[in-house]
Amino acid sequence: MFTLTVDKNLQLALIEETFAPLYAHLVAAHRDYLCQWLAWPAYCHSEQDFRLFAQTMLHDYADGKSMTCAIFYRDELVGNCSLQEINPDLQKARLGYWLAENQQGKGIITRCVAKLIDVAFTRYQLEKAELAIANGNQPSQQVAKRLGFRQEGIITRAENLNGRIVDHVIYGLSRTSR
């Protein structure tokens, strides 16, 4: 298993098919919470759904398009954090993440995103990291601000979150402004 140590209690592990049962159980337990800000949990119910997701993400990783990691806090799967849409031509990537409701407020996402920003700027030699956060998702917007991201704009009607159309607030962080 390929892992990045964030701190003594927190690791990021490159997604594996063997994580599928863990993801299925975690999402089932937190589906209502996750559906507030993510569209996909309403459609992912089985281990097979997560196995297929892992396969796709590993292909994208091999192609240099993304890096999707499971978040393990004290050896328990608690969420996901990823570099998405890695674009070498524009030297930027978008970050995405989610965390189980019962793990909120521990700084887990802030620390994991900081680690992936470091990976983006060092390993991938990117110049910019972006976040697209649903307007109203204050906890995620606070993560962006804590990490030094600047609000760059708003994309209206950006996503259908299970029947609710939301705008995305776009945040950016450049390598030079860290």
Salt bridges, closest charged atoms under 4 A:
ASP7 OD2 - ARG111 NE 2.68
GLU47 OE1 - ARG51 NH2 3.43
ASP118 OD1 - ARG178 NH2 3.86
GLU127 OE2 - ARG175 NH2 3.35
GLU130 OE2 - LYS92 NZ 3.01
GLU130 OE1 - ARG94 NH2 3.39
GLU130 OE2 - LYS128 NZ 3.30
GLU152 OE1 - LYS128 NZ 2.85
GLU159 OE1 - HIS168 NE2 2.83
